[in-house]
Amino acid sequence: MHSRKMNSRKKLPLICALLLIFASFTSAQTRLPKIQFTDTTLENGLRVVIVPDNTAPVVAVSMTYNTGSRNEKQGRTGFAHLFEHMMFEGSANVGKGEHMLLVQNYGGTMNGTTNSDRTNYFEEMPRNQLDMALFLESDRMKALNITQANLDNQRNAVQEERRLRVDNQPYGKSGEALESMVYDAFPYHHSVIGSMEDLNAASIDDVKEFFRVYYAPNNAVLVLVGDLDTKEALGKVKKYFGDIPRQSAPPPVDMTESPHGKERRSTMEDTLARLPQIQAAYPGPVGNTQDFYTLQVLSNILSGGRSSRLYEHLVRQKQLAVNVFAGIQERRGPGLFRVVALPRPGVKPEDLEAAIYDEFEAVKKDGITPQELEKARVQLLRADIQGRSSALGLANRIGMLTVYFNDPGLINTAYEKIAAVTASQIQTAAQKYLVPENRAVVITTPHVSGSKPGL
């Protein structure tokens, strides 16, 4: 047994193999090694993806639930994120705070995150602690400790998090304002963290119903990555999760958006800001589409590092900006092509804003160069490799792809779709999506002493 393990450790680690490929990259012939996995659905609907990888004696457990702020009701914004906090308040066989304590005491790490399209919980443990991680996740799926005291405690924690990350952060409310202007349909119209009023309105009955509907095995994907045997690991999953009953499917979410037809614009003052800020956004394509991958490549060309167009032209050459960012957000519904920029002191925001749009128009008119396309492919390849370099990163990525697009195999094909993007497609996508009439803009200015702050 010991000899077999020692021999298996001599295999070239996956990350080393990927880096060797990266070093000899040419866009025409690069093929990333395929991630080998099994994809099994239990009788109760829990989908289980297992990826053996014995390059290190660790195992990652990632549980991704098909719920996020897109599933919230009006008057209950922030509820999905509030519920993420509730999941650490103990369950039938795990005391309050004990989940984190057990994981850390046995050498592991853990956390949970919520966004608009999913909620995930994850642990990375020594390989001999797989049972513990599965037990902890299954116990709170089947028997979360839902009490008024726990709700009140975590409501206060989330409200304090909102104060730290939004209300008391420079430009914290600008992003919320922008998204509410871009999206008309409720699922993406509001922020993940929600409003203070809606958090206060959440009741214990709301929590119980949310748990019943969304935290069911048939509404979740469990991904295991690491030093494990597939058959043995699947047997453990069935042991811990097999008796949890399925629930009826959650109601569908309508994320349909209509074209704006006219630019939407807002100006707000910020008492914490020291420089003006420009935020602009264009409604974008759904994730995992050709247009999404095309705009991903365009984003890299525009702001992927110091040699990108926006940095080179606006920060270094013209010295209009302190920094500029442009990127496409990957979503299950319509995405968001967002631009964020800080003008250099003494530069008028409107001058920097006009210069940004000039860069977009240049792409729409003249396209991009072969060198820019090649550089973007290399940088995005590197990002793909880095995303696979840890068991936990790989597990979380597969969980997200499976919940978003019902396809764990995208872990093997997403970069191929990026590498296939052409210069002509980039120019066409810029012409299609970077349309002034569909743009939403929020200009944030520092608060002037003696005046009333804007909202």
C-alpha positions as CSV (number, residue, x, y, z in Angstrom):
1,M,0.0,0.0,0.0
2,H,2.8,2.4,1.0
3,S,4.8,1.5,-2.2
4,R,1.8,2.1,-4.4
5,K,1.2,5.6,-3.0
6,M,4.9,6.5,-3.3
7,N,4.8,5.5,-7.0
8,S,1.7,7.5,-7.7
9,R,3.3,10.6,-6.2
10,K,6.0,10.3,-8.9
11,K,3.5,11.2,-11.6
12,L,4.0,14.7,-13.0
13,P,1.7,17.0,-11.1
14,L,-1.1,18.4,-13.1
15,I,-0.1,22.0,-12.6
16,C,3.5,21.3,-13.8
17,A,2.1,19.7,-17.0
18,L,-0.1,22.7,-17.5
19,L,2.8,25.1,-17.0
20,L,4.9,23.2,-19.5
21,I,2.2,23.6,-22.1
22,F,1.8,27.2,-21.3
23,A,5.6,27.8,-21.8
24,S,5.4,26.3,-25.3
25,F,2.1,28.0,-26.2
26,T,1.0,28.6,-29.7
27,S,-2.7,29.4,-30.2
28,A,-3.1,27.0,-33.2
29,Q,-2.1,23.8,-31.3
30,T,-2.6,24.3,-27.6
31,R,-4.8,21.7,-25.9
32,L,-5.1,21.6,-22.2
33,P,-5.0,18.2,-20.5
34,K,-8.6,17.0,-20.0
35,I,-9.9,16.9,-16.4
36,Q,-11.2,13.3,-15.9
37,F,-14.3,13.1,-13.8
38,T,-17.5,11.1,-13.1
39,D,-20.9,12.7,-13.0
40,T,-23.6,10.8,-11.0
41,T,-27.0,11.8,-9.8
42,L,-28.4,10.1,-6.7
43,E,-32.0,9.0,-6.4
44,N,-32.8,12.1,-4.3
45,G,-31.5,14.3,-7.1
46,L,-28.1,15.3,-5.7
47,R,-25.6,15.6,-8.5
48,V,-22.1,14.4,-7.6
49,V,-19.0,15.2,-9.7
50,I,-15.8,13.4,-8.6
51,V,-12.3,14.3,-9.9
52,P,-9.5,12.1,-8.7
53,D,-6.1,13.9,-8.4
54,N,-3.4,12.4,-6.3
55,T,-0.8,15.2,-6.7
56,A,-1.3,16.2,-3.1
57,P,-2.8,14.4,-0.1
58,V,-5.8,16.7,0.1
59,V,-9.4,16.6,-0.8
60,A,-11.8,19.5,-1.6
61,V,-15.5,19.4,-1.0
62,S,-17.6,22.0,-2.8
63,M,-21.4,22.1,-2.3
64,T,-23.1,24.5,-4.8
65,Y,-26.8,25.3,-4.4
66,N,-28.9,26.5,-7.3
67,T,-29.9,29.7,-5.5
68,G,-28.7,33.2,-5.2
69,S,-30.1,36.7,-5.0
70,R,-31.9,36.1,-8.4
71,N,-34.3,33.8,-6.5
72,E,-35.3,36.4,-3.9
73,K,-38.7,38.0,-3.6
74,Q,-39.4,41.7,-3.6
75,G,-39.2,42.9,0.0
76,R,-36.7,40.2,0.9
77,T,-33.6,41.3,-0.8
78,G,-30.4,40.0,0.7
79,F,-32.1,36.9,1.9
80,A,-29.9,34.4,0.0
81,H,-26.8,35.9,1.6
82,L,-28.4,36.1,5.0
83,F,-29.2,32.4,4.6
84,E,-25.5,31.6,3.8
85,H,-24.7,33.0,7.3
86,M,-27.5,30.9,8.8
87,M,-25.8,27.7,7.5
88,F,-23.0,28.2,10.0
89,E,-25.3,28.4,13.0
90,G,-25.3,24.7,13.8
91,S,-27.4,21.7,12.8
92,A,-28.8,18.5,14.5
93,N,-25.5,17.0,15.3
94,V,-23.2,20.0,15.0
95,G,-23.1,22.8,17.6
96,K,-23.1,26.6,16.9
97,G,-19.7,27.5,15.5
98,E,-18.6,23.8,15.6
99,H,-18.4,23.3,11.8
100,M,-15.6,25.8,11.4
101,L,-13.9,24.6,14.6
102,L,-13.8,21.0,13.5
103,V,-12.5,21.8,10.0
104,Q,-9.7,24.1,11.3
105,N,-8.7,21.7,14.1
106,Y,-8.1,18.9,11.6
107,G,-6.0,21.1,9.3
108,G,-8.6,22.2,6.9
109,T,-10.0,25.5,5.5
110,M,-13.6,26.3,4.8
111,N,-16.0,29.1,3.8
112,G,-19.1,30.0,1.9
113,T,-20.1,32.6,-0.7
114,T,-23.2,34.0,-2.3
115,N,-23.7,35.8,-5.6
116,S,-26.7,36.5,-7.8
117,D,-26.7,33.1,-9.4
118,R,-25.5,30.5,-6.8
119,T,-24.5,29.9,-3.2
120,N,-21.6,27.6,-2.4
121,Y,-20.0,26.1,0.7
122,F,-16.6,24.4,0.6
123,E,-13.9,22.7,2.6
124,E,-10.3,21.7,1.8
125,M,-9.2,18.9,4.1
126,P,-6.4,16.4,4.5
127,R,-7.4,13.3,2.5
128,N,-8.2,11.2,5.6
129,Q,-10.9,13.8,6.7
130,L,-13.2,13.3,3.7
131,D,-15.8,11.7,6.0
132,M,-15.9,14.6,8.3
133,A,-16.4,17.2,5.5
134,L,-19.2,15.1,4.0
135,F,-20.8,14.6,7.4
136,L,-20.7,18.4,8.2
137,E,-22.3,19.3,4.8
138,S,-24.9,16.6,5.0
139,D,-26.0,17.4,8.5
140,R,-26.8,21.0,7.8
141,M,-28.5,20.1,4.5
142,K,-30.9,17.7,6.3
143,A,-31.3,19.4,9.7
144,L,-30.2,23.0,10.0
145,N,-30.8,24.6,13.4
146,I,-33.3,27.4,12.5
147,T,-34.2,29.5,15.5
148,Q,-35.2,33.1,16.1
149,A,-32.0,33.7,18.1
150,N,-29.8,32.5,15.2
151,L,-31.7,34.6,12.7
152,D,-31.4,37.7,14.8
153,N,-27.7,37.1,15.3
154,Q,-26.9,36.6,11.7
155,R,-29.2,39.4,10.5
156,N,-27.1,41.7,12.6
157,A,-23.9,40.2,11.2
158,V,-25.1,40.8,7.6
159,Q,-26.2,44.3,8.3
160,E,-22.7,45.0,9.8
161,E,-21.2,43.5,6.7
162,R,-23.2,45.9,4.6
163,R,-22.0,48.8,6.6
164,L,-18.4,47.7,6.1
165,R,-18.5,46.8,2.4
166,V,-21.1,49.2,1.0
167,D,-22.4,52.0,3.2
168,N,-19.0,53.0,4.6
169,Q,-16.8,52.3,1.6
170,P,-15.8,54.9,-1.0
171,Y,-18.0,54.3,-4.1
172,G,-19.8,51.5,-2.2
173,K,-23.3,52.6,-3.3
174,S,-22.3,53.5,-6.9
175,G,-22.2,49.9,-8.0
176,E,-25.6,49.2,-6.5
177,A,-27.0,52.3,-8.3
178,L,-25.4,51.2,-11.6
179,E,-26.9,47.7,-11.6
180,S,-30.3,49.0,-10.7
181,M,-30.1,51.2,-13.8
182,V,-28.9,48.5,-16.1
183,Y,-31.4,45.9,-15.2
184,D,-35.2,46.3,-15.2
185,A,-36.2,42.8,-14.2
186,F,-36.1,42.1,-10.5
187,P,-33.6,39.2,-10.4
188,Y,-30.5,41.3,-11.2
189,H,-32.0,44.7,-10.4
190,H,-31.0,44.6,-6.7
191,S,-27.8,43.9,-4.9
192,V,-26.8,40.5,-3.4
193,I,-26.3,42.0,0.1
194,G,-29.8,43.6,0.1
195,S,-31.2,46.6,1.9
196,M,-31.4,47.2,5.6
197,E,-35.2,47.4,5.5
198,D,-35.6,44.1,3.8
199,L,-33.1,42.3,6.1
200,N,-35.1,43.6,9.1
201,A,-38.3,42.3,7.5
202,A,-37.0,38.7,7.2
203,S,-39.0,36.3,9.5
204,I,-38.3,32.9,10.9
205,D,-41.0,31.5,8.6
206,D,-39.2,33.0,5.6
207,V,-36.1,31.2,6.7
208,K,-37.8,27.9,7.1
209,E,-39.5,28.1,3.7
210,F,-36.3,29.2,1.9
211,F,-34.5,26.2,3.4
212,R,-37.2,23.8,2.4
213,V,-37.3,25.0,-1.2
214,Y,-33.7,25.8,-2.1
215,Y,-31.5,23.7,0.2
216,A,-32.7,20.3,-1.1
217,P,-30.4,17.7,-2.6
218,N,-32.1,18.0,-6.0
219,N,-31.2,21.7,-6.0
220,A,-27.5,21.2,-5.4
221,V,-24.2,19.9,-6.9
222,L,-21.5,18.3,-4.8
223,V,-18.0,18.3,-6.3
224,L,-15.1,16.3,-4.8
225,V,-11.6,16.9,-6.1
226,G,-8.4,15.4,-4.7
227,D,-6.6,12.3,-3.5
228,L,-9.5,9.9,-3.4
229,D,-10.9,6.7,-5.0
230,T,-14.0,7.5,-7.1
231,K,-16.0,4.4,-6.1
232,E,-15.1,4.7,-2.4
233,A,-15.9,8.4,-2.4
234,L,-19.3,7.9,-4.1
235,G,-20.1,5.3,-1.5
236,K,-19.4,7.8,1.2
237,V,-21.6,10.4,-0.5
238,K,-24.5,8.0,-0.6
239,K,-24.0,7.1,3.0
240,Y,-24.2,10.7,4.2
241,F,-26.6,12.2,1.7
242,G,-28.7,9.3,0.3
243,D,-31.5,9.5,2.9
244,I,-32.1,13.3,2.6
245,P,-35.5,13.6,0.8
246,R,-35.9,15.6,-2.5
247,Q,-38.2,18.6,-2.6
248,S,-40.3,20.0,-5.4
249,A,-38.3,22.1,-7.9
250,P,-38.0,25.8,-7.1
251,P,-40.1,28.2,-9.2
252,P,-38.4,29.3,-12.4
253,V,-36.8,32.8,-12.6
254,D,-37.6,35.2,-15.5
255,M,-34.5,37.2,-16.3
256,T,-35.7,38.7,-19.6
257,E,-34.4,42.2,-20.3
258,S,-35.5,44.6,-23.0
259,P,-33.2,47.0,-24.9
260,H,-33.1,50.4,-23.2
261,G,-33.3,52.6,-26.3
262,K,-31.8,55.5,-24.5
263,E,-28.7,56.1,-22.3
264,R,-29.4,56.1,-18.5
265,R,-27.3,58.4,-16.4
266,S,-27.0,59.4,-12.8
267,T,-24.7,61.6,-10.7
268,M,-24.1,61.1,-7.0
269,E,-22.0,62.6,-4.2
270,D,-19.9,60.4,-1.9
271,T,-18.7,61.7,1.4
272,L,-15.9,59.0,1.5
273,A,-14.6,59.5,-2.0
274,R,-11.4,61.5,-2.6
275,L,-11.5,61.4,-6.4
276,P,-14.4,61.3,-8.9
277,Q,-15.3,57.9,-10.3
278,I,-16.9,56.8,-13.6
279,Q,-18.9,53.6,-13.8
280,A,-20.6,52.6,-17.0
281,A,-22.2,49.3,-18.0
282,Y,-23.8,47.7,-21.1
283,P,-26.2,44.8,-20.9
284,G,-24.3,41.8,-22.2
285,P,-24.9,38.2,-23.4
286,V,-25.7,35.2,-21.2
287,G,-22.6,33.2,-20.1
288,N,-21.3,30.2,-22.1
289,T,-22.2,31.7,-25.5
290,Q,-20.0,32.7,-28.3
291,D,-20.7,36.4,-27.7
292,F,-19.8,36.0,-24.0
293,Y,-16.4,34.4,-24.8
294,T,-15.8,37.0,-27.5
295,L,-16.4,39.9,-25.0
296,Q,-14.2,38.1,-22.5
297,V,-11.3,38.3,-25.0
298,L,-12.2,41.9,-25.8
299,S,-12.1,42.7,-22.1
300,N,-8.6,41.4,-21.9
301,I,-7.5,43.4,-24.9
302,L,-9.0,46.6,-23.3
303,S,-7.7,46.2,-19.8
304,G,-5.7,43.1,-19.3
305,G,-2.5,44.5,-17.7
306,R,-0.3,47.5,-18.3
307,S,0.1,46.8,-22.1
308,S,-3.7,46.9,-22.6
309,R,-5.4,49.6,-24.7
310,L,-7.0,51.4,-21.9
311,Y,-4.0,51.5,-19.6
312,E,-1.5,52.3,-22.4
313,H,-3.6,55.0,-24.0
314,L,-5.5,56.6,-21.0
315,V,-3.2,56.0,-18.1
316,R,0.3,56.1,-19.5
317,Q,0.2,58.1,-22.7
318,K,-2.6,60.7,-22.2
319,Q,-2.4,60.6,-18.4
320,L,-6.2,61.0,-18.0
321,A,-6.7,58.2,-15.5
322,V,-5.3,56.8,-12.4
323,N,-6.7,53.4,-13.4
324,V,-9.3,52.0,-15.8
325,F,-11.0,48.6,-15.8
326,A,-13.3,46.9,-18.3
327,G,-14.7,43.4,-18.0
328,I,-17.7,41.2,-18.8
329,Q,-19.5,39.5,-15.9
330,E,-20.4,35.9,-16.3
331,R,-24.0,35.3,-15.4
332,R,-26.8,32.8,-16.1
333,G,-28.9,35.6,-17.4
334,P,-27.9,38.7,-19.3
335,G,-24.3,39.6,-18.3
336,L,-22.8,43.0,-17.6
337,F,-20.0,44.7,-19.6
338,R,-18.7,47.1,-17.0
339,V,-16.2,50.0,-17.1
340,V,-14.8,51.6,-13.9
341,A,-12.3,54.5,-14.1
342,L,-10.8,57.1,-11.8
343,P,-9.6,60.3,-13.4
344,R,-6.2,61.7,-12.6
345,P,-6.4,64.7,-10.2
346,G,-7.2,67.8,-12.3
347,V,-8.8,65.8,-15.1
348,K,-12.5,66.4,-15.7
349,P,-14.6,63.1,-15.5
350,E,-16.3,64.0,-18.7
351,D,-13.0,64.1,-20.6
352,L,-11.9,60.7,-19.3
353,E,-15.4,59.3,-20.1
354,A,-15.2,60.6,-23.7
355,A,-11.8,59.1,-24.1
356,I,-13.0,55.7,-22.9
357,Y,-15.8,55.7,-25.5
358,D,-13.3,56.7,-28.2
359,E,-11.4,53.5,-27.4
360,F,-14.5,51.5,-27.8
361,E,-15.3,53.3,-31.1
362,A,-11.8,52.5,-32.4
363,V,-12.4,48.8,-31.9
364,K,-15.8,49.0,-33.6
365,K,-14.3,50.9,-36.5
366,D,-10.8,49.3,-37.0
367,G,-10.9,46.1,-35.0
368,I,-7.9,44.7,-33.1
369,T,-4.5,43.5,-34.2
370,P,-3.2,39.9,-34.4
371,Q,-0.7,40.7,-31.7
372,E,-3.5,41.8,-29.3
373,L,-5.5,38.7,-30.0
374,E,-2.5,36.4,-29.4
375,K,-1.6,38.2,-26.1
376,A,-5.2,37.9,-24.9
377,R,-5.2,34.2,-25.6
378,V,-2.0,33.7,-23.7
379,Q,-3.3,35.7,-20.7
380,L,-6.6,33.9,-20.6
381,L,-4.8,30.5,-20.9
382,R,-2.7,31.4,-17.9
383,A,-5.9,32.3,-16.0
384,D,-7.4,29.0,-16.9
385,I,-4.3,27.1,-15.7
386,Q,-4.3,29.1,-12.5
387,G,-7.9,28.2,-11.9
388,R,-7.1,24.5,-12.1
389,S,-4.0,24.7,-9.9
390,S,-5.7,23.9,-6.6
391,A,-8.2,21.2,-5.7
392,L,-10.5,23.7,-4.1
393,G,-10.3,26.2,-7.0
394,L,-11.1,23.4,-9.4
395,A,-14.0,22.0,-7.3
396,N,-15.6,25.4,-7.0
397,R,-15.3,26.2,-10.7
398,I,-16.8,22.8,-11.7
399,G,-19.7,23.4,-9.2
400,M,-20.4,26.8,-10.7
401,L,-20.3,25.6,-14.3
402,T,-22.6,22.7,-13.5
403,V,-25.2,24.9,-11.7
404,Y,-25.0,27.7,-14.2
405,F,-25.0,25.7,-17.4
406,N,-25.7,22.1,-16.5
407,D,-22.3,21.0,-17.9
408,P,-19.3,20.1,-15.7
409,G,-17.5,19.3,-18.9
410,L,-17.1,23.0,-19.6
411,I,-14.0,22.8,-17.4
412,N,-12.4,21.1,-20.4
413,T,-13.9,23.1,-23.2
414,A,-14.3,26.7,-22.1
415,Y,-10.8,27.7,-23.0
416,E,-11.1,26.1,-26.5
417,K,-14.1,28.4,-27.1
418,I,-11.9,31.4,-26.0
419,A,-9.0,30.3,-28.3
420,A,-11.4,30.0,-31.2
421,V,-12.5,33.7,-31.0
422,T,-11.5,35.7,-34.1
423,A,-10.7,39.4,-34.6
424,S,-13.8,39.7,-36.8
425,Q,-16.0,38.3,-34.1
426,I,-14.5,40.8,-31.6
427,Q,-15.3,43.8,-33.9
428,T,-18.8,42.5,-34.5
429,A,-19.5,42.0,-30.8
430,A,-18.2,45.5,-29.9
431,Q,-20.6,46.9,-32.5
432,K,-23.5,44.9,-31.2
433,Y,-23.1,45.4,-27.4
434,L,-21.1,48.6,-26.8
435,V,-24.0,50.7,-28.0
436,P,-24.5,54.2,-26.4
437,E,-28.3,53.8,-26.3
438,N,-28.0,50.7,-24.1
439,R,-25.4,52.3,-21.7
440,A,-26.0,53.1,-18.1
441,V,-23.6,55.6,-16.4
442,V,-23.0,56.6,-12.8
443,I,-20.7,59.5,-12.1
444,T,-19.6,59.7,-8.4
445,T,-18.1,62.9,-7.1
446,P,-16.5,63.7,-3.8
447,H,-18.8,65.4,-1.4
448,V,-18.2,69.2,-1.2
449,S,-18.0,70.5,2.4
450,G,-21.1,72.3,3.4
451,S,-23.4,70.7,0.9
452,K,-26.0,68.0,1.4
453,P,-24.6,64.5,0.2
454,G,-26.3,63.1,-2.8
455,L,-27.8,59.6,-2.9
